[in-house]
């Protein structure tokens, strides 16, 4: 066919030899023909030319991309040609002039393709177009509606979990969109980390470096928005990031982004505190309860920080959230908590621990009062007090007691007493030796 021969002659030219007339001619052929072979050839040539920055500017100036968009909306293209045309626009949108020239109607067309089409390559290239549009601020705002974000997440759940290249494109779009804080808030409200957890699990053993890059960038961009730490812990994303850090932390780009995430929640990538530990440190009690209920096997594997041997109760004391500390003590958590079975109120280990704590409390005459001074009575053995405070470092136990005692409106019940009982239980053997001597 003559049209295909003319297209191929343009395709054989060096990029530097391609003229505006050549590009306009390609546009006319795309407008004139509905033949799939002609459109395939024209899309292939334009796609190759878009790899060159100088030609991109010529294509924008010629307006040929408008012919591609028209065919995408009205031309009844095959999946193969739809993907090819979208891939061409995807590359073209690397040029700022192309993003500036694009009409808002294009977003509606692409979102419709994402919502209605089934072919993963068509959907992938559509996401790619939106991703490059989001390189410009005003497009991030325009694309980042709650309705669009819902469609993105729904499509990712429906198609992205079964197609690696599509998952990469989706994460790339999310990474670019979440540069804007408002978009990050919307995605957080839609539980984006639940999707990310699924993607982590689905592609855990597949070496997609772009997948990992886009995942890290997206999480990094959201680390300043409300509920970030809660969502991170709730979906056990932190554990996945530790794996990425072990693999990619030495790379400057990846390492810097991971450091931003870890610094935002004040964790050490080397110590690898679990999501259970961090939830307790930040007083995210509901999240901790949910994790214990739904992921007990993960808690068992991470019951102590492997490097510091710190338990969730240790982290709760560092955070200073009294309800979290109270709850942990009420279910029997303490610094000797190594067994999953002891997370049950009926376990004999717990009642024994409470009895031991109460016995030590009575032996040392420890009492709650409204002020911190009388907490350790005059007849309290000074060397035992020293031993206790020394043992509990770096946890500032006196600060915790002050915090409790400074709230006269609070009514202290047996559960509150168990906070101190538990702390004493952790050092019972050392205290008993000093008291008996």
C-alpha positions in Angstrom: 0.0 0.0 0.0 1.3 3.4 -1.0 0.5 5.0 2.3 2.6 2.5 4.2 5.5 3.0 1.8 5.4 6.8 2.4 5.3 6.2 6.1 8.3 3.9 6.0 10.3 6.4 3.9 9.9 8.9 6.8 10.8 6.3 9.3 14.1 5.5 7.6 15.3 9.1 7.9 17.7 10.2 10.6 16.0 12.1 13.3 17.9 15.2 12.3 16.6 15.0 8.8 12.9 14.7 9.7 11.0 17.9 8.6 7.8 19.6 9.8 6.3 18.6 6.4 7.1 14.9 7.2 5.3 15.1 10.5 2.3 16.9 9.1 2.1 14.2 6.4 2.0 11.5 9.0 -0.8 13.4 10.8 -2.8 13.6 7.5 -2.4 9.8 7.0 -3.6 9.1 10.5 -6.6 11.3 10.0 -7.4 9.8 6.6 -7.0 6.1 7.1 -8.8 3.7 9.5 -6.7 0.8 8.2 -5.0 -0.9 11.1 -1.8 -1.6 9.2 -1.5 2.1 8.2 -2.2 3.3 11.7 0.3 0.7 13.1 3.1 1.9 10.8 2.4 5.6 11.5 2.3 5.0 15.3 5.5 3.0 15.1 7.4 5.7 13.3 6.1 8.5 15.5 6.9 6.5 18.6 10.5 6.0 17.5 10.8 9.7 16.6 9.5 10.7 20.1 12.6 9.1 21.6 14.6 12.2 20.5 14.1 15.4 22.4 14.5 17.7 19.4 11.9 15.8 17.4 9.4 15.9 20.3 9.4 19.7 20.0 8.7 19.4 16.3 5.9 17.0 16.8 4.3 19.4 19.3 4.6 22.3 16.9 3.1 20.2 14.1 0.1 19.3 16.1 0.2 15.7 14.9 -0.4 14.4 18.4 -4.0 15.8 18.2 -4.6 13.2 15.4 -3.5 10.5 17.7 -5.8 11.7 20.5 -8.8 11.9 18.1 -8.2 8.3 16.9 -8.0 7.1 20.5 -11.4 8.6 21.3 -13.2 7.9 18.0 -11.2 5.6 15.8 -12.2 2.2 17.3 -8.5 1.2 17.4 -7.3 -2.3 18.2 -5.7 -2.9 21.5 -2.3 -3.0 19.8 -2.7 0.3 18.1 -4.2 1.9 21.1 -1.2 0.9 23.2 1.1 2.2 20.4 -0.6 5.6 20.2 -0.6 6.0 23.9 3.0 5.0 24.2 3.9 7.7 21.6 2.0 10.4 23.6 3.6 9.0 26.8 7.1 9.8 25.4 5.9 13.0 23.9 4.8 14.3 27.3 8.3 14.3 28.5 8.5 17.7 26.7 7.2 20.5 28.8 5.8 22.1 25.7 3.7 19.1 25.1 2.3 19.2 28.6 1.6 22.9 28.2 -0.2 22.3 24.9 -2.4 19.3 26.0 -6.1 20.0 26.6 -7.9 18.9 29.8 -10.2 16.8 27.6 -7.2 14.4 27.2 -7.4 13.4 30.9 -11.1 12.5 30.5 -10.2 10.3 27.5 -7.4 8.5 29.3 -9.3 8.0 32.5 -12.1 6.4 30.4 -9.6 4.1 28.7 -8.3 3.1 32.2 -11.8 2.5 33.5 -13.2 0.6 30.5 -10.4 -1.3 28.7 -9.1 -4.7 29.7 -5.8 -5.1 27.8 -2.9 -4.5 30.3 -0.7 -2.9 27.7 -3.3 -0.4 26.8 -3.9 0.4 30.5 -0.2 0.6 31.2 0.5 3.1 28.5 -2.6 5.2 29.6 -1.1 5.3 33.1 2.2 6.3 31.6 0.6 9.3 29.9 -0.9 10.5 33.1 2.3 10.0 35.0 4.3 12.2 32.6 1.5 14.8 32.7 2.0 14.9 36.4 5.6 16.2 35.9 3.8 19.6 35.8 2.2 21.0 38.9 -1.1 22.1 37.4 -1.7 18.6 35.9 -1.1 17.0 39.3 -3.8 19.1 40.7 -6.2 18.5 37.9 -5.7 14.7 37.8 -5.8 14.4 41.6 -9.5 14.3 42.2 -10.9 11.7 44.6 -12.8 10.1 41.8 -9.7 9.7 39.6 -7.7 8.3 42.6 -10.5 5.7 43.2 -10.3 4.6 39.6 -6.5 4.3 39.8 -6.7 2.1 42.9 -9.5 0.0 41.6 -7.7 -0.7 38.4 -4.5 -1.5 40.2 -6.4 -4.1 42.3 -8.1 -5.5 39.2 -5.2 -5.6 36.7 -2.0 -4.4 38.3 -1.6 -7.4 40.7 -1.3 -9.7 37.6 1.0 -7.6 35.4 4.4 -6.4 36.5 4.9 -3.6 33.9 1.4 -2.3 34.6 2.1 -2.2 38.3 5.3 -0.2 37.6 3.3 2.3 35.6 0.7 2.6 38.3 3.3 3.2 41.0 5.0 5.7 38.8 1.8 7.7 38.5 1.2 7.5 42.2 4.8 8.6 42.9 4.4 11.7 40.7 0.9 12.5 41.9 1.9 12.4 45.6 4.4 15.1 45.2 1.3 17.2 45.9 0.3 16.9 49.6 -3.4 17.0 48.8 -3.1 14.1 46.5 -1.2 12.2 49.2 -4.0 12.9 51.7 -6.6 11.6 49.2 -4.6 8.4 48.6 -4.2 7.9 52.3 -7.9 8.2 52.8 -8.4 5.5 50.2 -6.0 3.2 52.0 -3.3 3.3 49.4 -0.9 1.3 51.7 -3.3 -1.7 51.5 -2.7 -1.8 47.8 1.0 -1.3 48.2 1.2 -4.2 50.6 -0.5 -6.4 48.0 2.0 -5.3 45.4 4.9 -5.9 47.8 3.7 -9.5 48.3 2.8 -10.2 44.7 6.1 -9.1 43.2 8.4 -9.9 46.2 10.6 -12.3 44.2 10.6 -10.5 40.9 13.5 -8.2 40.1 11.8 -5.0 38.9 14.2 -2.2 39.9 11.7 0.4 38.5 9.0 -1.2 40.6 11.1 -0.7 43.8 12.1 2.8 42.8 8.5 3.9 42.2 7.3 2.2 45.4 10.0 4.0 47.5 9.3 7.4 45.9 5.6 7.1 46.5 6.0 6.2 50.2 8.6 9.0 50.6 6.3 11.6 49.2 3.5 10.7 51.6 5.6 10.6 54.8 4.5 14.1 55.9 0.7 13.6 55.7 -1.7 12.7 58.6 -2.1 9.0 59.5 1.1 8.1 57.7 2.7 6.2 60.6 -0.5 4.4 61.4 -1.0 3.3 57.8 2.6 2.2 57.6 2.3 0.0 60.7 -1.1 -1.3 60.0 -0.1 -2.7 56.6 3.4 -3.9 57.8 5.0 -1.7 55.1 7.9 -1.0 57.4 9.2 -4.6 57.3 9.2 -4.4 53.5 11.2 -1.2 53.5 13.8 -2.8 55.7 14.3 -5.4 53.0 14.6 -2.7 50.3 17.1 -0.9 52.5 19.3 -4.0 52.8 19.2 -4.4 49.1 19.3 -0.8 47.8 20.3 1.4 50.7 23.8 1.7 49.4 22.6 3.4 46.2 22.6 7.2 46.7 19.1 7.8 45.2 17.4 4.9 46.9 19.3 5.3 50.2 18.4 9.0 50.5 14.7 8.4 49.9 14.6 5.5 52.4 16.4 7.7 55.0 13.7 10.3 54.6 11.1 7.7 55.4 12.9 6.3 58.4 13.7 9.7 59.8 10.1 10.8 59.5 9.1 8.1 62.0 12.3 8.2 64.0 13.4 4.6 63.3 16.8 3.1 62.6 17.1 0.9 59.5 19.9 -1.0 61.3 17.8 -1.8 64.4 14.7 -2.8 62.4 12.0 -2.1 65.0 8.9 -3.9 63.8 5.5 -2.3 63.0 4.3 -3.7 66.4 7.1 -1.8 68.2 6.5 1.4 66.4 2.7 1.3 66.9 3.3 1.0 70.6 5.9 3.8 70.6 3.5 6.2 68.9 0.5 5.1 71.0 -1.4 3.5 68.1 -3.2 1.1 70.3 -6.0 0.2 68.0 -3.5 -0.6 65.3 -1.5 -2.8 67.6 -4.6 -4.7 68.7 -5.6 -5.2 65.1 -2.1 -6.5 64.2 -2.1 -8.9 67.2 -5.5 -10.2 66.1 -4.8 -10.6 62.4 -1.0 -11.2 62.3 0.0 -13.1 65.4 2.6 -15.1 63.5 4.3 -11.9 62.4 4.3 -10.7 66.0 5.9 -14.0 67.1 8.7 -13.6 64.6 9.3 -10.0 65.7 8.4 -10.2 69.4 11.7 -8.5 70.3 13.9 -6.2 68.4 16.6 -8.6 67.4 19.5 -6.3 68.0 18.5 -4.5 71.2 16.1 -7.2 72.6 13.6 -4.5 73.3 10.0 -5.5 73.6 6.8 -3.6 72.6 6.5 -2.6 76.3 10.0 -1.0 76.1 8.9 1.0 73.1 5.6 2.0 74.7 7.5 3.4 77.7 9.8 5.4 75.3 6.7 6.9 73.7 5.0 7.6 77.0 1.4 6.8 75.9 -0.3 5.7 79.1 -3.3 3.9 77.6 -0.9 1.8 75.4 1.3 1.0 78.4 -1.7 0.1 80.5 -3.1 -2.2 77.9 0.2 -4.0 77.3 0.6 -4.6 81.0 -3.1 -5.8 81.3 -2.4 -8.6 78.8 0.8 -9.6 80.4 3.4 -7.9 78.3 6.8 -7.3 80.0 10.5 -7.2 79.2 10.6 -11.0 79.4 7.8 -11.4 76.9 9.1 -13.9 74.4 6.3 -16.3 73.9 3.2 -15.8 71.7 1.1 -17.8 74.2 1.5 -15.2 76.9 -0.7 -12.7 74.9 -3.7 -14.2 76.6 -5.2 -13.0 79.8 -6.0 -16.5 81.0 -2.4 -17.7 80.7 -0.8 -18.7 84.1 2.3 -16.8 83.1 0.4 -13.5 83.3 -1.1 -14.2 86.7 2.3 -15.3 88.0 3.9 -12.1 86.7 1.2 -10.0 88.3 1.6 -11.8 91.6 5.4 -11.4 91.5 5.0 -7.7 90.7 2.6 -7.2 93.5 4.9 -9.0 95.9 7.9 -6.8 94.9 5.6 -3.7 95.2 4.7 -4.6 98.7 8.2 -5.5 99.7 9.5 -2.0 98.7 6.4 -0.1 100.0 5.8 1.5 96.6 2.6 3.5 96.6 0.8 5.8 94.1 0.3 9.5 95.2 -0.5 12.8 93.7 3.2 13.9 93.5 6.4 12.2 92.6 8.3 12.8 95.8 6.5 10.4 98.1 6.5 7.6 95.5 9.7 6.3 96.9 9.2 6.4 100.8 12.0 7.5 103.1 12.6 3.9 104.3 12.9 2.8 100.7 16.4 1.2 100.3 18.5 3.7 98.4 20.7 1.1 96.8 17.6 -0.7 95.5 16.2 2.5 94.0 19.5 3.1 92.3 19.5 -0.4 91.0 16.0 0.0 89.6 16.6 3.3 87.9 19.9 2.1 86.5 18.3 -1.0 85.1 15.6 0.9 83.3 17.8 3.2 81.4 17.5 4.5 78.7 13.7 4.5 79.6 13.0 7.5 81.9 10.9 5.7 84.4 10.7 8.7 86.8 9.3 10.8 83.9 6.6 8.1 83.4 5.7 8.1 87.1 5.6 11.9 87.1 3.3 11.8 84.1 0.9 9.5 85.9 1.0 11.2 89.3 0.5 14.7 87.8 -3.0 13.8 86.8 -5.1 14.1 90.0 -8.4 13.7 88.1 -7.4 10.2 87.0 -8.7 7.4 89.1 -6.0 4.7 89.4 -7.2 1.2 89.4 -5.5 -2.2 89.6 -4.6 -2.0 85.9 -2.7 1.2 86.5 -0.8 -0.4 89.4 0.2 -3.1 87.1 2.3 -0.7 85.0 4.7 -0.3 87.9 4.2 -4.0 88.9 5.3 -5.0 85.5 8.3 -2.7 85.5 9.3 -4.2 88.9 8.7 -7.7 87.6 11.3 -7.2 84.9 14.0 -6.7 87.6 12.5 -8.9 90.3 15.5 -11.1 90.7 17.8 -8.2 91.1 15.5 -6.4 93.6 14.9 -9.5 95.6 18.6 -10.1 96.1 19.1 -6.5 97.3 16.0 -6.5 99.6 17.0 -9.9 101.2 20.5 -8.7 101.8 
